[in-house]
């Protein structure tokens, strides 16, 4: 139950941040990595890892803050790609695919929350529980953002 609350709190915090996050720390660092990387997945962790090298970044609180910082960046990319993809599908009158995208996104959100809760329970009662949940959220969010951006590129071809 504690893990579910932890994951839900993180979800609400990320969603409360909105989609205009151009001033978030690490934005330029992530964008530069994505511009140079052969594969986007190589950039997962680039902001968080650098952040953890800062003073107090090695503490439990620091690690969690760093991962949440990066997750917010990926979440912004995810939301932008999702919104753009839904708009393109609407403009192309691909109604069924648009509905399936919505279904898939809802299922993915549930899966991410459940899987990250499950993974963090390995550390139930310990300080690493939150770190593992935050790391999981970052990884899942980044990979989904990359996937949606890829789908958007394909539909624009």
C-alpha positions in Angstrom: 0.0 0.0 0.0 2.9 2.4 0.8 4.4 1.7 -2.6 1.1 2.4 -4.4 0.8 5.7 -2.5 4.4 6.6 -3.4 3.8 5.9 -7.1 0.5 7.8 -7.1 2.1 10.8 -5.4 4.8 10.9 -8.0 2.2 10.7 -10.8 0.2 13.5 -9.4 3.3 15.6 -8.9 4.4 15.1 -12.5 0.9 15.8 -13.8 0.6 19.0 -11.7 3.7 20.4 -13.4 1.9 21.0 -16.7 3.3 20.7 -20.1 5.2 24.1 -20.5 8.4 23.1 -18.7 11.0 24.9 -20.9 12.7 26.3 -17.7 13.3 22.9 -16.1 16.9 22.2 -15.2 18.5 19.7 -17.6 16.4 20.5 -20.6 19.4 21.7 -22.7 21.4 18.7 -21.5 18.7 16.2 -22.6 18.1 18.0 -25.9 21.8 18.0 -26.7 22.1 14.3 -25.9 19.2 13.5 -28.1 20.6 15.5 -30.9 23.9 13.7 -30.8 22.9 10.1 -29.8 22.6 7.3 -32.3 19.7 5.9 -30.3 17.5 8.0 -28.0 17.6 5.4 -25.3 21.3 6.3 -24.7 20.0 9.5 -23.2 18.0 7.9 -20.5 19.6 8.9 -17.2 21.8 11.6 -18.6 20.2 14.4 -16.6 19.7 12.3 -13.5 23.3 11.0 -13.5 24.8 14.5 -13.8 22.5 15.8 -11.2 23.6 13.1 -8.7 27.2 14.3 -9.1 26.2 17.7 -7.6 26.6 18.3 -3.9 23.9 16.3 -2.0 23.0 14.5 -5.2 24.2 11.3 -3.6 21.8 11.4 -0.7 18.5 9.5 -0.9 16.6 12.8 -1.2 19.1 14.0 -3.8 18.8 10.9 -5.9 15.0 11.1 -5.9 15.0 14.7 -6.8 17.4 14.1 -9.6 15.3 11.3 -11.1 12.1 13.3 -10.7 13.8 16.2 -12.5 14.6 14.0 -15.5 11.2 12.3 -15.4 9.6 15.7 -15.7 11.6 16.4 -18.9 10.6 13.0 -20.4 7.0 13.5 -19.3 6.9 16.8 -21.1 8.3 15.1 -24.3 5.8 12.3 -23.9 2.8 14.6 -23.5 3.9 16.7 -26.5 4.3 13.6 -28.7 1.1 12.1 -27.6 -0.9 15.3 -28.2 0.7 15.8 -31.6 0.1 12.2 -32.6 -3.6 12.4 -31.6 -4.0 15.6 -33.6 -2.3 14.0 -36.7 -4.6 11.0 -36.5 -7.6 13.2 -36.2 -6.5 15.3 -39.2 -6.0 12.1 -41.2 -9.4 10.8 -40.1 -7.8 7.7 -38.6 -10.4 7.4 -35.9 -9.9 3.8 -34.9 -6.2 4.2 -34.6 -6.7 7.4 -32.5 -9.1 5.5 -30.2 -6.6 2.6 -29.9 -3.8 5.1 -29.0 -6.0 6.4 -26.2 -6.7 2.9 -25.0 -3.0 2.0 -25.2 -2.0 5.1 -23.3 -4.4 4.4 -20.5 -3.2 0.8 -20.3 0.4 1.9 -20.3 -0.2 4.4 -17.4 -1.7 1.6 -15.4 1.1 -0.8 -16.3 3.8 1.8 -15.4 2.2 2.5 -12.0 1.7 -1.2 -11.2 5.2 -2.3 -12.4 7.0 0.5 -10.6 5.1 -0.2 -7.4 5.9 -3.9 -7.7 9.6 -3.2 -8.3 9.8 -0.8 -5.4 8.3 -3.3 -3.0 11.5 -5.2 -3.0 12.8 -2.4 -0.7 9.6 -2.0 1.3 10.3 -0.1 4.5 13.8 1.0 3.3 15.1 4.3 1.9 15.7 2.7 -1.5 12.0 2.0 -2.0 11.5 5.6 -3.2 14.7 5.6 -5.3 13.7 2.5 -7.1 10.2 3.8 -7.8 11.5 7.0 -9.1 14.1 5.3 -11.3 11.4 3.0 -12.7 9.1 5.9 -13.4 12.0 7.7 -15.2 12.8 4.7 -17.3 9.2 3.9 -18.3 8.4 7.5 -19.0 11.5 8.0 -21.2 10.9 4.8 -23.2 7.3 5.7 -23.8 8.2 9.2 -24.9 10.7 7.8 -27.3 8.2 5.4 -28.6 5.5 8.0 -29.2 8.1 10.4 -30.9 9.0 7.5 -33.2 5.3 6.9 -34.1 4.9 10.6 -34.7 7.9 10.6 -37.1 6.5 7.5 -38.9 3.1 9.1 -39.5 4.7 12.3 -40.8 6.6 10.5 -43.5 
